[in-house]
């Protein structure tokens, strides 16, 4: 499929990361740009431990709050241009997260890929489902992978990079459950306006995220084929 931009949106635990990996497997010329993963890599990189801006973002991140929109927008905008110039499609999982980011990133996406080549897929789930999935979440510790899965995969090879998945509680992920109410509030107050802005361009499809991973994938692929293929 020709290059395009796919934005997966929804509450924490909606399955954005999982579906991003599945889209990437189906379309090899697409890359998964995990904004949260990119932020995590930057704020935990030892080479930035004396950078006051990065350390401020570190504190926000682990408090369950959204990072500075301007800082995130610059980080994301740079990568959009890079992948587009490399003739790669791009998949976002959970970005943009604020109205400011939406207004900064949307024009870059439209310029880089064309408005008719940008698709927003909204995975709808209840907060109760989001909490349940967060409690069962397991993430590959390879910073260049970060494959999201469930705790029944502990001790098994990562499906993407083959690194053995961790067993026991993940300290670096535990905060996401501990700060879940803050994250829900941040989503409603800051990400919903960002999503509403994107919806105004009529480039979105609604997907029932309560379905099984396979059923969600089938609907995601159908929407991608219908809108982008």
C-alpha positions in Angstrom: 0.0 0.0 0.0 1.2 3.5 -0.8 2.5 5.6 2.1 -0.2 7.1 4.4 -0.6 8.1 8.1 -2.8 6.2 10.4 -3.6 7.6 13.9 -5.0 5.2 16.5 -6.8 7.0 19.2 -8.6 5.9 22.4 -8.3 5.6 26.2 -5.3 3.9 27.8 -5.8 0.2 27.3 -7.9 0.6 24.1 -5.5 -1.6 22.2 -3.8 1.1 20.2 -0.3 -0.3 20.5 -1.4 -3.9 19.7 -3.3 -2.8 16.6 -0.4 -0.6 15.5 1.9 -3.6 15.5 -0.7 -5.7 13.5 -1.0 -3.0 10.9 2.8 -2.8 10.6 2.9 -6.6 10.1 0.3 -6.4 7.3 2.0 -3.4 5.6 5.8 -3.7 5.8 6.4 -0.2 4.4 4.7 1.3 7.5 6.5 2.1 10.7 5.0 2.4 14.2 5.8 5.7 15.8 4.9 5.1 19.4 4.9 8.7 20.8 4.8 7.4 24.4 7.6 5.1 23.7 9.7 7.8 22.0 9.1 10.1 25.0 10.0 7.2 27.4 13.2 6.6 25.5 14.2 10.3 25.6 13.4 10.9 29.3 15.1 7.7 30.5 18.2 8.2 28.3 21.2 8.7 30.6 22.7 11.2 28.2 19.9 13.6 29.1 20.0 13.3 32.9 21.5 16.8 33.3 19.1 18.4 30.8 16.5 20.4 32.9 13.9 20.3 30.1 14.0 16.6 29.7 14.0 16.0 33.5 10.9 18.2 33.8 9.2 16.1 31.2 10.4 13.0 33.1 8.5 14.2 36.2 5.3 14.9 34.2 5.4 11.5 32.5 5.8 9.5 35.7 3.1 11.5 37.4 0.6 10.3 34.8 0.3 13.7 33.2 0.8 14.7 29.6 4.0 16.1 28.5 4.5 19.7 27.3 2.6 19.9 24.0 5.3 22.1 22.3 8.1 19.8 23.2 6.1 16.7 22.0 5.0 18.4 18.8 8.6 19.3 17.9 9.7 15.7 18.6 6.8 14.2 16.5 6.9 16.7 13.7 10.6 15.9 13.0 9.9 12.2 12.7 6.9 12.7 10.4 9.0 14.5 7.9 11.7 12.0 8.2 9.5 9.0 7.5 7.6 10.7 4.7 10.8 11.6 2.9 11.9 8.0 3.3 8.6 7.0 1.5 7.4 5.2 4.7 3.8 5.1 6.0 3.5 6.0 9.7 1.2 4.7 12.4 0.6 6.6 15.6 -0.8 5.0 18.8 -2.3 7.6 21.0 -1.0 10.8 19.4 -1.7 13.7 19.2 -2.7 13.9 22.9 -3.6 17.6 23.2 -5.4 20.2 21.1 -2.1 22.1 20.7 -0.4 19.0 19.3 -3.4 18.3 16.9 -3.1 21.8 15.5 0.6 21.5 15.1 0.8 18.0 13.7 -2.3 17.8 11.4 -0.8 20.4 8.9 2.5 18.4 8.8 0.6 15.2 8.2 -1.5 16.7 5.4 1.6 18.3 3.8 3.7 15.1 4.1 1.0 12.5 3.1 -1.9 14.4 1.6 -5.2 14.9 3.4 -6.9 11.9 1.7 -4.0 9.7 3.0 -4.5 10.4 6.7 -6.9 8.2 8.6 -7.9 8.4 12.3 -9.2 5.2 13.9 -10.9 5.7 17.2 -10.9 2.5 19.4 -13.8 2.9 21.8 -13.8 1.2 25.2 -15.3 1.7 28.7 -13.1 2.9 31.5 -13.7 -0.3 33.4 -12.2 -2.2 30.4 -9.3 0.2 30.3 -8.5 -0.5 34.0 -8.8 -4.2 33.6 -6.4 -4.3 30.6 -4.0 -2.0 32.4 -3.7 -4.4 35.3 -3.0 -7.2 32.8 -0.5 -5.3 30.7 3.0 -6.5 29.9 5.5 -4.7 27.8 8.7 -5.8 26.1 11.6 -4.2 27.9 13.6 -3.7 24.6 13.4 0.1 24.3 13.4 -0.2 20.5 10.5 -2.6 20.5 8.1 -2.0 23.4 5.7 -4.6 22.1 2.5 -4.5 24.3 1.0 -7.8 25.4 -0.5 -9.5 28.4 0.9 -11.2 31.6 0.2 -14.7 30.3 3.1 -14.1 27.9 5.6 -13.6 30.8 8.9 -15.5 30.2 8.1 -16.2 26.6 9.9 -14.6 23.5 8.6 -11.3 22.3 6.7 -11.9 19.1 8.5 -8.9 17.5 12.1 -8.9 18.7 12.4 -12.3 20.3 13.7 -10.9 23.6 12.4 -12.9 26.6 9.4 -11.0 28.1 9.8 -10.1 31.8 8.2 -12.0 34.6 6.8 -10.4 37.7 5.7 -6.8 38.1 7.3 -4.2 35.9 8.3 -1.2 38.0 8.6 1.0 34.9 5.0 0.2 33.9 3.4 0.0 37.4 2.9 3.8 37.5 0.4 3.6 34.6 -2.0 1.6 36.9 -1.2 3.7 39.9 -1.9 6.9 38.0 -4.8 5.5 36.0 -7.4 8.0 37.3 -5.1 10.9 36.5 -4.5 9.4 33.0 -8.3 9.1 32.5 -8.8 12.7 33.5 -6.0 13.9 31.3 -7.6 12.0 28.4 -11.0 13.5 28.9 -9.8 17.0 29.5 -6.9 17.3 27.0 -7.0 14.4 24.5 -10.8 14.5 23.7 -10.5 18.1 22.4 -7.5 17.0 20.2 -9.6 14.2 18.8 -12.6 16.4 18.2 -10.4 18.7 16.2 -9.3 15.8 14.0 -12.9 14.6 13.6 -13.7 18.0 12.1 -11.7 17.0 9.0 -13.9 14.0 8.4 -11.0 11.6 8.3 -12.0 9.3 11.1 -13.6 5.8 11.6 -15.0 4.6 14.9 -14.0 1.0 15.9 -15.6 -1.0 18.8 -12.5 -1.6 21.0 -14.4 -3.9 23.3 -14.3 -6.7 20.7 -11.5 -9.4 20.7 -8.1 -8.4 19.3 -8.8 -10.4 16.1 -12.2 -8.8 15.6 -10.8 -5.3 16.2 -8.0 -6.0 13.7 -10.5 -7.2 11.1 -12.4 -3.9 11.4 -9.2 -1.9 11.4 -8.0 -3.6 8.2 -11.4 -3.1 6.6 -11.3 0.6 7.3 -7.7 0.9 6.1 -8.5 -0.9 2.9 -11.7 1.1 2.2 -10.1 4.5 3.0 -6.5 4.1 1.9 -5.9 1.2 -0.4 
